[in-house]
Amino acid sequence: LKQTLWVAWEAADSRRIDAMSRYLAYSSNNAHNRSQVLEERPQARWPVFLVGPEEEFKSYLTPSRYKGRSQICCGGRFAVGQIWPNSASTMTMCIVPGYVYFAYILPQVLPPEGITGSFVGVTQTIFGIMILVCYLIASFMNPGIIPRQDSIPKDLANYDLQNRPLPRFIRVNNITIRQKFCLTCNIFRPPRSKHCSFCDNCVLRFDHHCTWLGNCVGLYNYRYFVVLIYSATFFLFECIYVIFHLFSDRTQEEFGKEANFLDWIETVVRDPLLVGFLFYILVLLIAVLLLSIYHTVISLQNLTTNEHVKNYYRENPFDVDMASNCYQIFCAPEMVVLQGPEIIKADYSDHPSYSEDGESDE
């Protein structure tokens, strides 16, 4: 039975073999002045941390071939970046206060049944698990590392005076974008990709390098990053509710139901440690709330952080409508463009109006 299930798993995965590698078709050196029409849409694929990357990526993500700064393990499923101090400090700043909260603060407002007898207790437990799981996935999952070539291809058409390949132009949804050649990875970067100077990798649909995760946020792990900040936002709101509820209960126990605001203030100042904890929660909430709002806005526009901050596009070739944009980002990341056949053609002609796709050299 185990062997039968494994064969079925591999067969199902083989039907999805062109999912993420569709991005690599836009980097082909054969795309120059030649139209390639891709009628068939790439099929959805299991998360990379479960099934691993496709063969085009997996063959590069080995100890003998990989050239970046990340630590690759489990066949390219995971790419560990800056564990110390980045990931380690973030884990400490979350796990230690989280333990204090669940062990000493939350139980004070729970009914005798405990967590299961309280809506807040149940939801906070769920959000806490989601935060931990999504943090680990976003922090250690391969974000979408693009295979690097050993040298500059010999069949490129145009070079500058220093013998470096010139940028070329490709059309996406009838909008011309400028495609730069990465001199570190020796490839034309696929649309929306960027070379991260921290990890020394070109990353598919690069969003940003997150210092708190110690890893890039890209095509493979962006969804988990967004779930992480959304879950943290709801969790922290409930933490503030619990702390204020606790202060109110203490005030009523000491001063009765006729207690006023000054009585509440007196109760609060008697517990400076809890006040300090509340201040810590507020700082975290402001940070993740702003992040949640920001990533909601750019997702509705089908933009990455990198594209938005550097204002790449005069007209965004990936923007369809708000619902379709969110569907592509969170449910169909394997699609480079959401609608219509993909026509891949590159040229070096001078276009009077175009959008930048990867303006910076890094």
Buried (B, 14 or more C-beta within 10 A) or exposed (E): EEEEEEEEEEEEBEEBBBBBBBBBBBBBBEBBEEEBEBEEBBBEBEBBBEBBBBEBBBEBBEEEEBEBBBEBBEBBBBBBBBBEEBBEBBBEEBEEBBEEBBEEBBEEBBEEEEBEEBEBBEBBBEBBEBBBBBBBBBBBBBBBBBBBEEEBEEEBEEEEEEEEBEBBBBBBBEBBBBBBBBEBBBBBBBBBBBBBEBBBBBBBBBBBBBBBBBBBBBBBBBBBBBBBBBBBBBBBBBBEEBBEEBBBEBBBEEBEEEBEEEBBEBBBEEBEEBBEBBEEBBEBBEBBBEBBEEBEEBBBBBBBBBBBEBEBBEEBBBBBEEEBBBBBBEEBBBBBBBEEEBBBBBBBEEEEEBBBBBBEEE
